[in-house]
Amino acid sequence: MTEETLEKLAQLLEQDQFELLIPEKMRTESGRISDKASASMDIPLVYLMNDAVESFLVFRNVRMTGEYHSDYQGELQASMTRQDGRFVLVIKQDDTVLTLFFEDLELEVHLYEYAYTGHFWVKDYEYLRQLEYRLAILRDKYDYLGEAYCTEEEIKLAALVEFPPLNYCCYPAVPEKYIVPRENPWIPSEKAIVYMKELAAECEDTSLLKMLEFYRKHPAKFWAKRLAVMLHQTKHSRIVDLLSERLQQATADYPRRFFGDDVERKYQQALERAKQRQRELKSQGIRADLLREEPFTIARDSLNYKLYLMIWKEQKGNRVTEIEEYICE
């Protein structure tokens, strides 16, 4: 057990987060730990879970006693000591107590490709909301796990959560009640603006480049909204496409989640249907991007796997999209 894993455990407990992945057979209906849990085993504690990463703090050779409620939402009380060469962690959920006796605590991380992730929870300019979502989960990976789990390009892209014209201030990917607020989200960082200027220069978008420099000197909410409008105009479309390309390149070496041969077969069947439609649209001169929505690998009891076609259109000088859904069944 390292200082880093202890800090991560403390971080979860401070946030009143403690989601153990205990097999159902190890728990009784009342929530108590069954006698089957008296044998030593490895039990993961969810650390960071999103479309980019599934990470856990794994209690090694752990024995458990007491009561654990996975749906508990209240305040936690925790204490840890050492006893007979093992660590003892006591977790209190209201008036119930769970005790873990374990030998070690290790960080386990699984990284996944997320540049083609699609979640269509909020309508209008969906392609910009997908960018906001992907950048947000990338930044969480960067903040929680560090640079060691990011590519060089991802480290640059992670700064764009500090670019209000593209973050949840202007293009939230989720409804407002689900937004986890960041401190001063309307204040842009110098790093984010510099990176956007680099992209604008590469696209030879002179007017956007000038606006970005003006915004750097005058970082007011009004100008952030003006820039946000520019991002969905067709004349500035190249920079949005370039951002998507950079994400695809940065995550190209990460694997896609795999749920077994049966699910994979259904996925490939749905993929072929979506690709056939994509080819039909292409023959008509219409661009359509393939995106996917997949569950976490631990959610094997509810594998809700979907594919989407994001069909690009133009409307009064703005780029808009139409979404078609393909369910893997």
C-alpha positions in Angstrom: 0.0 0.0 0.0 1.4 3.3 -1.1 0.9 6.9 0.1 -0.9 7.5 -3.2 -3.5 4.8 -2.7 -4.1 5.9 0.9 -4.7 9.5 -0.4 -7.1 8.2 -2.9 -9.0 6.2 -0.3 -9.1 9.3 1.9 -10.4 11.3 -1.0 -13.3 9.0 -1.5 -14.2 8.9 2.2 -14.1 12.7 2.4 -16.6 12.8 -0.4 -18.7 10.1 1.4 -18.1 7.7 -1.5 -17.6 4.0 -0.7 -19.0 1.7 -3.5 -17.7 -1.8 -2.9 -18.2 -4.4 -5.7 -19.1 -7.3 -3.4 -20.6 -10.3 -5.2 -24.3 -10.7 -4.5 -23.7 -14.2 -3.1 -21.6 -12.6 -0.4 -24.5 -10.6 1.0 -27.8 -11.4 2.7 -31.1 -9.7 1.8 -30.7 -7.5 4.9 -27.4 -6.1 3.7 -25.3 -8.1 6.1 -22.1 -9.8 5.0 -22.7 -13.5 4.8 -20.4 -16.2 6.2 -19.1 -16.8 2.7 -17.2 -13.4 3.0 -15.2 -14.7 5.9 -12.6 -16.2 3.5 -9.9 -13.9 2.2 -10.5 -12.5 -1.3 -9.8 -9.4 -3.4 -12.6 -6.8 -3.3 -12.6 -3.7 -5.6 -13.7 -0.2 -4.4 -14.9 2.0 -7.2 -12.5 5.0 -7.6 -13.2 6.7 -10.9 -15.7 5.4 -13.5 -16.5 7.1 -16.7 -16.3 6.3 -20.5 -12.6 6.9 -20.5 -11.5 4.9 -17.5 -12.6 2.3 -15.0 -10.4 2.4 -11.9 -10.6 0.8 -8.5 -8.9 0.6 -5.2 -8.6 -3.1 -4.6 -8.5 -4.5 -1.1 -6.2 -7.5 -1.3 -6.8 -10.6 0.8 -9.7 -9.0 2.6 -12.1 -10.4 5.1 -15.3 -8.6 6.0 -17.8 -8.6 8.8 -20.8 -6.5 9.6 -23.3 -4.8 7.3 -22.9 -2.9 4.0 -25.6 -1.1 2.0 -24.6 -0.3 -1.6 -27.4 2.2 -2.0 -26.5 4.3 1.1 -26.2 8.0 0.2 -25.5 9.7 3.6 -22.4 10.7 5.5 -19.7 8.2 6.3 -17.5 7.7 9.3 -14.3 5.9 8.8 -11.2 4.9 10.8 -8.2 2.7 10.0 -5.8 0.9 12.3 -3.3 -2.0 12.1 -3.8 -5.3 13.9 -1.7 -8.4 13.7 0.0 -7.3 10.6 -3.2 -6.4 8.8 -5.0 -3.2 8.2 -8.5 -2.8 9.7 -10.9 -0.3 8.1 -14.1 0.4 9.9 -16.9 2.1 7.9 -20.1 3.4 9.6 -23.3 4.0 7.5 -25.6 5.6 10.0 -26.0 2.9 12.7 -24.6 0.1 10.7 -20.9 -0.9 10.7 -18.8 -2.7 8.1 -15.3 -3.9 9.1 -12.6 -4.9 6.5 -9.5 -6.7 7.5 -7.0 -6.6 4.6 -3.3 -7.0 3.7 -2.8 -4.4 1.0 -4.6 -1.7 -1.1 -3.7 -1.3 -4.8 -4.9 0.9 -7.6 -6.2 -0.9 -10.6 -6.8 1.1 -13.8 -8.4 0.2 -17.1 -8.2 2.8 -19.9 -10.6 2.9 -22.8 -11.1 4.6 -26.1 -13.7 7.3 -25.7 -13.4 9.6 -28.8 -16.4 7.9 -30.4 -18.6 7.9 -27.3 -22.1 9.3 -27.9 -24.6 10.3 -25.2 -27.6 12.4 -26.5 -29.1 13.7 -23.3 -29.5 17.3 -24.5 -30.7 18.5 -27.9 -29.3 21.0 -30.3 -25.7 21.2 -31.5 -25.1 17.6 -30.2 -21.6 17.4 -31.7 -20.4 20.3 -29.5 -22.1 18.7 -26.5 -20.2 15.4 -27.3 -17.0 17.4 -27.3 -17.8 18.9 -24.0 -18.6 15.5 -22.5 -15.4 13.9 -23.8 -13.2 16.7 -22.6 -14.9 16.6 -19.2 -14.3 12.9 -18.7 -10.7 13.3 -20.0 -10.1 16.1 -17.4 -11.5 13.8 -14.6 -9.0 11.2 -15.7 -6.2 13.7 -15.6 -7.3 15.2 -12.2 -7.9 11.9 -10.5 -5.2 9.7 -12.0 -2.5 12.1 -13.2 -0.4 12.6 -16.4 0.9 9.0 -16.2 -2.5 7.8 -17.5 -2.8 10.4 -20.3 -1.1 10.8 -23.7 0.7 14.1 -24.5 -2.2 15.2 -26.7 -4.7 14.3 -23.9 -2.8 16.6 -21.5 -3.2 19.5 -23.9 -6.9 18.7 -24.6 -7.7 18.4 -20.9 -7.1 22.2 -20.5 -10.2 22.9 -22.6 -12.5 22.4 -19.7 -11.2 25.9 -18.8 -12.5 27.3 -22.1 -16.0 28.5 -21.4 -17.2 28.7 -25.0 -16.8 24.9 -25.2 -17.4 23.7 -21.6 -20.7 23.1 -19.8 -21.2 26.9 -19.5 -22.3 27.0 -23.2 -22.7 23.3 -24.3 -23.6 21.1 -21.4 -23.9 17.5 -22.3 -26.1 16.7 -19.4 -29.2 18.4 -17.9 -28.3 21.1 -15.3 -29.3 19.0 -12.3 -26.5 16.5 -13.2 -23.7 19.0 -13.7 -20.9 18.8 -11.2 -19.8 22.4 -11.0 -16.2 23.4 -11.3 -14.8 26.4 -9.6 -15.1 29.6 -11.7 -16.2 27.8 -14.9 -16.6 31.1 -16.8 -13.0 32.1 -16.3 -10.8 30.8 -19.2 -7.2 29.7 -18.6 -4.3 31.0 -20.6 -3.3 27.5 -21.5 -6.8 26.7 -22.9 -6.8 29.9 -25.1 -3.3 29.3 -26.3 -4.2 25.8 -27.4 -7.4 27.0 -29.2 -5.3 29.7 -31.0 -2.9 27.0 -32.1 -5.8 25.0 -33.6 -7.3 28.1 -35.2 -4.0 29.0 -36.8 -3.6 25.4 -38.1 -7.1 25.8 -39.7 -6.1 29.2 -41.1 -9.3 30.6 -39.5 -8.1 34.2 -39.3 -11.4 35.7 -37.9 -11.6 33.1 -35.1 -7.9 33.6 -34.3 -8.5 37.4 -33.9 -11.6 36.7 -31.7 -9.6 34.3 -29.5 -6.9 37.0 -29.0 -9.6 39.6 -28.1 -11.2 37.1 -25.7 -7.8 36.5 -24.1 -7.6 40.2 -23.3 -11.3 40.6 -22.4 -12.5 37.3 -20.9 -16.1 38.4 -20.2 -19.1 36.0 -20.3 -20.6 38.0 -23.2 -17.5 37.3 -25.4 -17.5 33.7 -24.4 -21.0 33.3 -25.6 -20.1 35.1 -28.9 -17.3 32.6 -29.4 -19.6 29.7 -28.6 -21.9 30.8 -31.4 -18.9 30.9 -33.8 -18.2 27.3 -33.0 -21.4 26.1 -34.6 -21.2 28.3 -37.7 -20.2 26.5 -40.9 -17.5 28.9 -41.7 -15.6 27.9 -38.5 -16.4 24.2 -38.8 -12.8 23.1 -39.4 -11.7 23.8 -35.9 -14.5 21.7 -34.4 -13.6 18.8 -36.8 -9.9 19.2 -35.9 -10.7 19.0 -32.2 -12.5 15.7 -32.8 -9.6 14.4 -34.9 -7.2 15.3 -32.1 -9.2 13.3 -29.6 -9.4 10.4 -32.0 -5.6 10.4 -32.5 -4.9 10.9 -28.8 -7.1 7.8 -27.8 -6.4 5.6 -30.8 -4.3 3.1 -28.8 -6.9 2.6 -26.1 -9.1 -0.5 -26.5 -12.9 -0.7 -26.8 -14.7 -2.4 -24.0 -15.4 -6.1 -24.6 -18.4 -7.9 -23.1 -17.9 -11.4 -24.4 -18.6 -13.1 -27.7 -22.4 -13.0 -27.6 -22.6 -9.3 -27.0 -19.8 -8.7 -29.6 -21.8 -10.6 -32.2 -24.9 -8.4 -31.5 -22.7 -5.3 -31.6 -21.2 -6.3 -35.0 -24.7 -6.9 -36.4 -25.9 -3.5 -35.3 -22.7 -2.0 -36.6 -23.3 -3.4 -40.0 -26.8 -2.0 -40.1 -25.4 1.4 -39.1 -22.6 1.2 -41.7 -25.0 0.3 -44.4 -27.1 3.4 -43.6 -23.9 5.4 -43.4 -22.9 4.2 -46.9 -26.4 5.2 -48.3 -26.0 8.7 -46.9 -22.5 9.0 -48.2 -23.8 8.2 -51.7 -26.1 11.1 -51.4 -23.2 13.4 -50.3 -24.3 13.4 -46.7 -21.7 12.9 -43.9 -22.7 10.7 -40.9 -20.4 9.8 -38.0 -20.7 6.5 -36.1 -20.8 6.8 -32.3 -21.5 4.3 -29.5 -22.9 4.2 -26.0 -21.7 1.3 -23.9 -22.1 0.3 -20.3 -19.2 -0.3 -17.8 -17.6 -3.7 -17.9 -18.9 -4.3 -14.3 -22.6 -3.9 -15.4 -23.0 -7.3 -16.8 -26.6 -7.6 -15.6 -27.8 -4.7 -17.8 -25.8 -4.5 -21.0 -27.4 -1.5 -22.7 -25.2 -1.2 -25.8 -26.3 1.3 -28.5 -24.9 2.7 -31.7 -25.8 6.1 -33.2 -25.4 7.9 -36.5 -24.8 11.6 -36.1 -26.0 13.0 -39.5 -24.5 16.4 -40.4 -26.7 19.1 -41.9 -26.5 22.8 -42.5 -29.2 25.3 -41.4 -28.9 29.0 -42.1 -25.1 29.0 -41.9 -25.0 26.7 -38.9 -24.0 23.1 -38.6 -26.7 21.0 -37.0 -27.1 17.2 -36.6 -29.8 14.6 -36.7 -29.4 11.4 -34.6 -30.4 7.9 -35.6 -30.2 5.1 -33.0 -29.3 1.4 -33.5 -29.8 -0.9 -30.5 -27.6 -4.0 -30.2 -30.1 -6.8 -29.5 
